[in-house]
Amino acid sequence: MTVTVTRKPGGITQLFNTETGRVTYKCKAEYAFMLIEAFGGIVKFNKKGAIATVTGHITSLESCDVIKKGHSDYKDALSSIISAHKEFAQNVYDSYQKEIQDLENKLSAL
């Protein structure tokens, strides 16, 4: 069995089982939001350790809610997702910039 682990914005980790095709999203933060098409809206992870799982056409939620377009909290949830993505992108950018700078320093020392 091979499981690919990917960090996602907002304190969510994606676990993908290559044998079963099962995708599990696990919340590492106190709460988080994520657009997951399989659930038809924004999944609100209500607590640390909350899980959303997709296997083929089967979906399941543990300690999560689905916020659909038109719901009173949808706009705020979407704004939270945008903020989390911006922060995540900035952190990734900063990490790669540091790595590039370290490599450039090694190159200049040659």
N, C-alpha and C positions, 0 to 999 in steps of 0.2 A: 504494500500500500504506500502511495506517495501522497503527501499532503503539502500543498504549496501555501505558505503563509505570507500575506500581504497586509501591510499597514494601510489603513484608510483614514481620511480626514475625520476629525471629531472624536478620536479615541476609539475607533472601531477596527477590529482585526478580521480579515477575511481568511477563512480556511477552505481550500479547494481540494477535495479528494479526487485525484485523477482517475481512479479506478471506478468509482461509483458515480462521478459527476456531481456529487453533493457539494453545495456551497453553504458554508455556515458563517454568519456574521456575529461576532461576539463583542459586546460593549466592554471596553476597558475603563471608561470614564463613569462618573456618577450617573449621567444620562447623556443621550446623544440622539441626533436625527440623521437619517440617511434615505435618499431616494432609492427604492428597490422596486424595479418594474414588476417583478413577479407578484408583489402584493398590491399593485395598482395605486401606489401613493407613497407618502413619506412614512417610513417606519420610525416610531419614537421608541427608543430603548429607555425604559423607565428606571433602570438601576444598573449598577455595575454587575457584570456577569449576564445581563439579558442577552438572549440569543434569537436570531432569525435564521431559519434553515430553508434552503431550496434544493429539492432533488427532483429533477424532471418536472412534472406537473404538480408535485406535492410540495406544499409550503406549510411551515409551522412557525409559531411565535411563542416565546417564553418570556414573560415580563415585558411585552411590547404591545404597542397600539399602532394602528394604521390611521394616518390622517390623510383624508382624500381632498382633492381640489374642491373648494366650496366650504370646507370646514372652517370655523372661525379662527383656528390656530394655524391654518395652512401657511399663511403669509409669514408669520413669525418663525415657523419651522423652516421654511425655505430660506429666510434671511439668516437663520442660524447655520444652515448648511453652507450657504455662500461664505459666511465668515470663517467657518471651519476649513473650507477648501482654500481660501486665501491664506490663512495661517499655515496650513499644511504645505502649500506650494512655496511659501516664503522659507519655511524650515528646510525643505528639500533643496531649494536654491542656495541657501546659506551653507548647507552641508557640502554641496558640490563645489561651491566657490572656495571653501576652505581646502578641499581635496585638490582642486586645481592649483591653488596658491602653493600648497605643500609640494606638488610635483614641479611647479615652476621654480621653486627654491632649490630643489634637488638638481634640476637641470642647470641652473645658473652656477651651482657649486662645482660642476664638472669642468 
